[in-house]
Amino acid sequence: MVTREQVEVVVARIRPFIQNDGGDIELVDVSGNRATVRMSGNCVGCPSASMTLYMGLEQALRDEVPGFEELVVV
Amino acid sequence: MRAVFDYVRVVADSDSSILITGETGTGKELIANLIHQASHRRHKPFVPVSCAIFAETLIESELFGHERGAFTGAIKDRPGRFEMAEGGTIFLDDVDDVPLSVQVKLLRVLQNRVIERVGGTRALPVDVRAITGTKRDLKQLVADGKFREDLYYRLNVIPITLPPLRERREDIPLLAETFLKRFFQRRDQPPRPLSPGVLQAFMRYPWPGNVRELENACERIAQTCTCDTVKIGCVPVSVLFHRNTEGAEPVIETHAHPSSVSLEDRLRDVEQGLITWALRVSGGNKSKAAELLQIKRSTLGDRIKKLGLPDSGSDDSGRPASAE
């Protein structure tokens, strides 16, 4: 089981950067082996940015949180 | 880095060997080329050779050339890199990868200024200045018996050491700006500024691949950015999600021994640690450091003064801080 704290540690690493750009990332839910985040701000809608942030975050979570499977962006 | 450039001007025109030591991506070849361009040999060839890309047996033929029939596949005479560089400069990069057997020959060439092609009998005189590059500490390799001491002294007449990017973070914004301008220009697009978030991520990342890695990151950004400012979403994943230890906030360790603790002293230590950290990751820029610490710029100034920290930081406007 993945805990909220484990996911939060990874999310917190990029949050300052996103906030500095006038956006935010919020951890909505962690259940089972998946986490749901909500992103807001300037980068929403940019295909490059969604790719980087979504894939980067999911990869980082898989690398660092044992058993982590899926990231959902709402 | 400015000291390196000044030094290059001083040593460029001599014919002495130069040994450039620096991590991968710090610009060894660039400096070697700069030395060549600033020397009287600038109208003659500059020949860079990486000694790491060749199989052991090939290095010799690559450097000194070979005669027809010297070995299987040697179907015609071929001049070596030393001959190609005649009158100019040869840059032997990754010289630490040259096998011991070839090191002897290299030493002979540098000492006698004469080369002998593989399979050849004639001694050809060469007039070439040798600059060598290494990412490892050659002196240590000598101590370990992996590099010939006599060759080391022959190469290391004038040593130049290039600092890794993480030790000159203050240059990151300027370098990034320069690279982005170049890469956007290649796409016929005007340069775009970096957002504060991107700059923060760049300043914190340790850049193990140094300037080359920064250059590649900027190239990627120029290819993917779709908006008018480079924002955090365009930064490569490896930079963004790096678990950095060096640029991280200092850990506040808990007091282990049970004797009495001075709260004032402890708070002072913590404050000093955090301010030093903020100044370091912001490259000495106090406005940015204050932002990181979520305090006002003036408050930061007061605290630095109160703590008696060395006042070497700068303002955005470039005024000396003591003038306020």
Interface residues (C-beta under 8 A of the other chain):
Chain A: V10 R13 I14 P16 F17 I18 Q19 N20 D21 G23 N42 C43 C46 P47 S48 A49 S50 T52 L53 M55 G56 L57 Q59 A60 E64
Chain B: S195 P196 G197 V198 Q200 A201 T224 C225 T226 C227 K231 I232 G233 C234 V235 P236 V237 L240 F241 R243
